[in-house]
Amino acid sequence: MKIEPLSQDLIPQVLELMDLGAPYITARTYSDYWLYARLFASTCPIALDGDTLTGAIMAFRSQEDPADVYVQDVMIHPEHRRRGITTALLDVVRTRAAEWGCARLYLTSEPDNIAAHATWTKLGFTNIPGDRDINGVSVITDFKGPGKTRAVYELSIG
């Protein structure tokens, strides 16, 4: 497995990979990934097995609080899961965030995505207390706007 920054030539493969994440991940547009590759590649690592894209993370430094890095999307190809790819990709993001002096990574997840909850807690993320629980996961109502209830996770860097 090789980890490298997102590049523009891999955008078609990223679009295909992200489509596999439905209903929890919605692929962005080609132009979004073009901007990510151009402006945010150091926090958008991808994993390759030969020429096959096996995983990708899209993450960005917060403009509201530069001590935070927001992990927007994490997707590992279903045929390549449970091989340490998520950990390897997150390590790249965490290392970059530490170089910038950031304090934490954070991400959100759909309340019913039980597999994601298990992954985040296994990797050391803390489920931030919200205003209610859904299936044992703490969530914040309307976190991403009306009707967008999300579980919020954070991982301290340092």
C-alpha positions in Angstrom: 0.0 0.0 0.0 1.2 3.5 -0.9 -0.1 6.7 0.7 0.2 9.9 -1.2 -1.6 13.3 -1.4 -4.7 13.6 -3.6 -3.7 14.4 -7.2 -5.9 15.7 -10.0 -5.3 12.6 -12.1 -7.0 10.4 -9.5 -10.2 12.4 -9.3 -12.2 10.0 -11.4 -11.2 7.1 -9.1 -12.0 9.2 -6.0 -15.5 9.9 -7.4 -16.1 6.2 -8.0 -14.8 5.4 -4.5 -16.9 8.0 -2.7 -20.0 6.7 -4.6 -19.5 3.4 -2.8 -20.1 5.2 0.6 -23.8 5.8 0.0 -26.0 6.5 2.0 -23.4 7.9 4.5 -21.1 9.6 2.0 -22.1 11.7 -1.0 -19.5 12.3 -3.6 -18.6 15.9 -4.2 -18.3 17.3 -7.7 -15.2 16.9 -9.9 -14.4 20.6 -9.4 -14.6 20.1 -5.6 -12.0 17.4 -5.8 -9.9 19.4 -8.2 -9.8 22.2 -5.6 -9.0 19.7 -2.8 -6.1 18.3 -4.9 -4.9 21.8 -5.7 -5.3 23.6 -2.4 -5.6 20.9 0.4 -3.7 17.9 -0.9 -1.5 17.6 2.3 -4.7 16.8 4.3 -6.4 14.8 1.6 -4.3 11.5 1.5 -5.3 8.6 -0.7 -4.2 4.9 -0.5 -3.1 3.0 -3.5 -2.6 -0.7 -4.0 -0.7 -0.7 -7.3 -2.9 1.4 -9.5 -6.1 0.8 -7.5 -7.4 3.5 -5.2 -8.3 1.7 -2.0 -9.1 4.6 0.3 -9.2 8.3 0.7 -9.7 11.0 3.4 -10.8 14.6 2.7 -9.8 16.8 5.6 -9.3 20.6 6.0 -7.9 23.0 8.5 -10.7 25.0 10.1 -10.9 28.7 9.2 -13.0 29.3 12.2 -10.5 27.8 14.6 -7.1 27.1 13.1 -6.4 24.7 16.0 -8.9 22.2 14.4 -8.7 20.0 11.4 -12.1 18.8 10.1 -12.2 15.3 8.6 -15.0 15.6 6.0 -15.0 12.2 4.3 -13.3 8.9 5.0 -13.9 6.1 2.5 -12.2 2.7 2.2 -13.1 0.4 -0.7 -15.3 -2.4 0.7 -12.9 -5.1 -0.6 -9.9 -3.4 1.2 -11.4 -2.8 4.7 -9.8 -4.1 7.9 -6.3 -3.8 6.5 -5.2 -0.6 8.4 -5.9 1.8 5.6 -8.0 4.1 7.7 -5.4 4.2 10.4 -2.6 4.9 7.9 -4.6 7.7 6.2 -5.6 9.3 9.5 -1.9 9.2 10.6 -1.0 11.4 7.6 -3.7 13.9 8.5 -2.8 13.8 12.2 0.9 14.3 11.4 0.1 17.3 9.2 -2.1 18.8 11.8 0.6 18.4 14.5 3.1 20.2 12.2 0.7 23.1 12.0 0.3 23.1 15.8 -3.3 22.1 15.7 -5.0 20.7 18.8 -7.5 18.3 17.5 -9.1 16.4 14.6 -12.8 16.3 14.5 -15.5 14.7 12.3 -19.2 14.0 12.2 -21.1 10.9 11.4 -24.7 9.9 10.8 -26.3 8.7 14.1 -27.2 5.3 12.6 -23.8 4.6 11.1 -22.8 2.0 13.8 -19.7 0.8 11.9 -18.3 4.3 11.8 -19.0 4.8 15.5 -17.1 1.6 16.3 -14.2 2.7 14.0 -13.9 6.2 15.5 -13.9 5.0 19.1 -11.4 2.2 18.3 -9.1 4.8 16.7 -9.2 7.0 19.9 -11.8 9.5 18.9 -14.2 10.6 21.7 -18.0 10.9 20.9 -18.7 14.4 22.1 -21.8 14.6 24.4 -24.8 15.9 22.7 -28.4 16.6 23.5 -29.6 13.0 23.1 -28.6 9.5 22.3 -29.6 7.4 19.3 -28.7 3.7 19.6 -26.2 4.5 22.3 -24.4 7.2 20.3 -24.5 10.8 21.6 -25.8 13.2 18.9 -26.3 16.9 18.5 -29.6 17.8 17.0 -29.5 20.1 13.9 -25.6 20.2 14.1 -25.3 20.7 10.4 -28.5 22.6 9.9 -32.2 21.8 10.4 -32.8 18.0 10.3 -29.0 17.3 10.2 -28.5 15.6 13.5 -25.0 14.2 13.8 -22.7 12.4 16.1 -19.6 14.5 16.7 -16.1 13.0 17.4 -12.8 14.5 18.3 -9.3 13.3 18.7 -6.7 15.3 20.6 -3.4 15.8 18.9 -0.3 15.9 21.1 
